[in-house]
Amino acid sequence: MDKVMVETSRIRTHCFVSGPTDGVPVLLVHGNITTGRFWQDLADGFPDGYRLVAPDLRSFGRTERKPVDATRGLRDWSDDLHALVEALGWTGTGRLHLAGWSNGGGVVQQYAIDHADQLASIALVAPLAPYGFGGSKDIQGTPCWEDWAGTGGGTANPDFVRRMAAGDDSEDEPASSPRVVMRTFFWSPAYKAPDEDELMAEVLLTAVGDTGYPGDATASPNWPGVASPG
């Protein structure tokens, strides 16, 4: 996949792209602490005639650094995608195929809620809800607790966050090493990707902090003891 930077009305978005520019449009949306680069294997095996665009979401990869407002659920990311689709000239066609993995699956669902008329299909890979990480209990996004306990950056392993911020690509601490976490949660700890070092470098491009990953939090009397401060 080639790399391009796309100027949109909301944010300068870095994208991995492949296929003919006039091909059937496909937007591939990555998951948490990753980038569009993680779609490379899928892109390599894709049939001809499709234009694949795999953007780096806000706070990840090489996309312009802007904060994420988690009080909007996943809408910052969904709105960014819509601005990208507009910049690519893909609105109004009804031909757009949209795929999302993990966090990206939630973003894709929010996009479908807001812009269903633009889409030919959506595909979800291990998605979360469009209302964010945890804290809600039904298809309407009703919070489990009024203070949205179960959301916010306080649910992340502090040592993992510290290692991410430090750019630690070692594997010396299985519980918090970003490399070991990548192997364990993205595929299998028994498997080593042939391009693991390159993928690890992509993970470590994540913007770490209160307005990026994992976000800020406040204490809560409700389980699990932390909630979104918004």
C-alpha positions in Angstrom: 0.0 0.0 0.0 1.2 3.5 -0.8 1.0 6.4 1.7 -0.8 9.7 1.1 -1.8 12.6 3.2 -5.3 13.9 2.6 -6.4 17.4 3.5 -10.0 17.4 4.8 -12.3 20.0 6.3 -11.6 18.6 9.8 -8.1 17.1 10.0 -5.1 16.2 7.9 -5.4 12.5 7.5 -2.7 10.0 6.7 -3.9 7.1 4.6 -2.5 3.8 3.2 -4.0 3.3 -0.3 -4.0 0.7 -3.1 -5.9 -0.1 -6.2 -7.0 2.1 -9.1 -8.3 5.6 -8.2 -11.5 5.0 -10.1 -12.1 1.6 -8.5 -15.0 0.7 -6.2 -14.4 2.6 -3.0 -13.5 0.6 0.2 -12.6 2.3 3.5 -10.8 0.2 6.0 -10.9 1.5 9.6 -8.3 0.2 12.1 -8.6 -0.6 15.8 -7.2 0.8 19.0 -3.4 1.6 19.2 -2.9 0.6 15.6 -2.8 2.3 12.2 -4.1 1.7 8.6 -0.9 -0.3 8.0 -2.5 -3.2 9.8 -4.7 -3.8 6.8 -1.7 -4.5 4.5 -2.2 -8.3 4.4 -5.9 -7.9 3.5 -5.0 -5.4 0.8 -2.4 -7.6 -0.7 -5.0 -10.3 -1.3 -7.8 -8.1 -2.5 -9.3 -8.6 -5.9 -8.7 -6.1 -8.7 -11.1 -3.2 -9.3 -11.3 -1.8 -5.8 -9.8 1.4 -4.4 -8.7 0.7 -0.8 -8.1 3.6 1.6 -7.0 2.7 5.2 -6.7 6.0 7.2 -4.9 6.5 10.5 -7.6 7.7 12.9 -7.1 10.8 15.0 -4.5 10.2 17.7 -3.0 7.3 15.8 -0.3 6.9 13.2 0.8 9.9 11.1 -2.5 11.7 11.0 -2.5 15.3 12.3 -2.4 15.4 16.1 -5.7 16.7 17.4 -7.5 15.7 20.7 -10.3 13.2 20.9 -13.4 14.4 22.7 -14.7 11.1 24.2 -17.9 12.9 25.5 -19.0 12.5 21.9 -18.6 8.7 22.0 -16.9 7.7 18.7 -18.3 10.7 16.7 -15.0 12.6 16.5 -13.6 9.6 14.5 -16.8 9.1 12.5 -17.0 12.7 11.6 -13.3 12.7 10.6 -14.1 9.7 8.3 -17.0 11.6 6.7 -14.7 14.5 6.0 -12.3 12.1 4.4 -15.0 10.6 2.3 -16.0 14.1 1.2 -12.4 14.9 0.3 -12.0 11.8 -1.7 -15.2 12.6 -3.7 -17.0 9.4 -2.5 -20.2 11.0 -1.2 -23.4 10.7 -3.0 -22.4 7.5 -4.9 -23.9 4.9 -2.5 -21.0 2.6 -3.6 -18.9 2.9 -0.5 -18.0 -0.3 1.3 -16.9 0.3 4.9 -15.0 -2.2 7.2 -13.9 -1.7 10.8 -11.9 -3.7 13.2 -12.3 -3.4 17.0 -12.5 0.3 17.9 -12.8 0.9 14.2 -15.9 -1.4 14.1 -17.6 1.0 16.6 -16.6 4.0 14.4 -18.0 2.2 11.3 -21.3 1.6 13.2 -21.6 5.3 14.1 -20.9 6.2 10.5 -23.6 3.9 9.4 -26.0 5.5 11.9 -25.3 9.0 10.5 -24.7 8.3 6.8 -26.5 5.0 5.9 -27.4 6.4 2.5 -23.8 6.6 1.4 -23.0 2.9 2.1 -23.2 -0.2 -0.1 -22.1 -2.4 2.8 -20.4 -2.6 6.2 -18.2 -5.3 7.6 -17.3 -5.6 11.3 -14.3 -7.5 12.7 -14.5 -8.0 16.5 -16.3 -4.6 17.0 -17.3 -2.7 20.0 -20.4 -0.5 20.4 -20.6 2.9 18.7 -20.9 4.4 22.2 -17.3 3.8 23.2 -15.3 1.4 25.4 -17.6 -0.2 27.9 -20.1 1.6 30.2 -23.3 1.0 28.1 -25.7 -1.9 28.1 -28.1 -1.9 25.1 -28.5 -0.9 21.5 -29.6 2.6 22.5 -26.3 3.1 24.4 -27.9 3.5 27.8 -25.1 3.8 30.4 -24.8 1.2 33.1 -24.3 4.0 35.6 -25.3 7.6 35.4 -21.6 8.7 35.6 -20.6 6.3 32.8 -18.5 4.2 35.1 -16.5 1.6 33.1 -15.3 4.2 30.6 -12.4 6.6 30.6 -8.6 6.1 30.6 -8.5 4.7 34.1 -9.4 1.2 32.9 -6.0 0.9 31.1 -3.0 -0.8 32.7 -0.8 2.2 33.9 2.5 0.4 33.2 1.3 -0.5 29.7 0.5 3.2 29.1 3.9 4.2 30.5 5.7 1.8 28.2 3.7 3.1 25.2 4.6 6.7 26.0 8.3 5.7 26.4 8.3 3.9 23.0 9.2 0.6 24.6 9.3 -2.1 22.0 10.8 -4.8 24.3 9.1 -8.0 25.4 10.6 -8.2 29.0 7.3 -7.8 30.8 4.5 -10.0 29.5 1.7 -8.2 31.4 2.5 -4.7 30.1 4.9 -5.0 27.1 3.2 -3.4 24.1 4.9 -6.0 21.9 3.5 -8.9 23.9 0.1 -7.3 24.2 0.1 -6.8 20.4 0.9 -10.5 19.9 -1.6 -11.7 22.5 -4.6 -9.6 21.6 -4.2 -9.1 17.9 -3.5 -12.6 16.8 -1.9 -15.4 19.0 1.1 -15.3 21.4 2.3 -18.4 19.6 2.5 -16.5 16.3 5.1 -14.0 15.2 4.2 -11.9 12.3 7.0 -11.7 9.7 6.6 -7.9 9.7 6.3 -7.6 13.5 8.9 -5.0 14.0 7.2 -2.7 11.4 3.8 -3.3 13.0 5.3 -2.5 16.5 6.7 0.8 15.2 3.1 1.6 14.0 1.7 0.9 17.4 4.2 3.2 19.1 3.1 6.1 16.9 0.0 6.3 19.2 -0.5 9.7 20.9 -0.5 8.9 24.6 -2.2 11.2 27.1 -5.5 12.5 28.4 -6.7 13.7 25.0 -5.4 10.6 23.1 -4.8 7.1 24.4 -6.0 6.1 26.9 -7.8 9.3 27.8 -8.5 10.8 31.2 -10.8 9.5 33.9 -12.4 10.4 37.3 -13.0 8.3 40.4 -16.4 6.6 40.6 -18.2 4.8 43.5 -19.5 2.4 40.8 -17.7 -0.6 39.3 -15.0 -0.6 38.2 -14.2 2.5 40.2 -13.5 4.9 37.3 -15.6 6.8 34.9 -15.3 9.4 32.2 -14.7 12.9 33.5 -17.0 14.4 30.9 
